Amino acid sequence: MIDVVAKSLYVAEKQLNEAQIPYTVIVTRPTRHISDLSENCFYVIRQQFNNGVYHLVAAAKMGRESFKC
């Protein structure tokens, strides 16, 4: 079993694709749209493994530095 929690979504997807493991991704969004976030700003905050599929939840990096992503 691969642990991808706390990794960037890009790295997690790359790792799962290389291992040929199917996965789904849900990306959480803030209720107020402040600025566009690049894909490099998302990190996996939760993973579940069910019926051979990884189900990932990703969220944007938070804090002052998040707008520099």
N, C-alpha and C positions, 0 to 999 in steps of 0.2 A: 504494500500500500504506500502510495506517495503522499507526503505531507506538503501541501502548498500554502497553508495558512501563513499569513504575514509576508508572503512574497508578492512582488508586483504581478499584476494580472498578465502582463506580457510574458514574464518568465514562467509563470504557472502554465499558461497555454502552450508555450514552446515545449516545456517539459512533458506535458501530457500528450501533445502531438507526436513528439519523438518516441514516446512509449506506446503510441497507437492506442491510447485509452480514450474512450468517448467521454464527453463532458458537456454540461450546460452551464451557462453563466447568467446570473441575474445581477445587474448593476444598480445599486441604490443611488438615488439622486436627492439632493437637498430640495426642500419644499420651495425655497426661493432661488431663482436662477440668478447667480451672481456673475459668473463668467464662464466661458467655454473651457472645459478641461480636456487636456490631451489624454490619449490612452495610457501614457506613461504615469499618470497620476493615480491610477486605480490599483488597489491592493486587495488581495483575497482576505476576507475577514471570517469566512466560514466555509467549511466543506463537509459534504455528506457523501457517502458511498452507498449506492443502492442499485441492486440488480446490474452490477457491472458498469455503472455510469457514475462519474463524479458530478455532483451538483455543487457549484461554487457560487458564493455571494461575494461581490466585490463592492468596495466603497472608495470614494475619493479620499486622498490624503487630506487630513484636516490640519488647521493651524495657519499661522501667518505665512509659512513657507509654501503652502499648497497652491498659491496663485502663481508661483514661479515654475510650475511643472511644464 
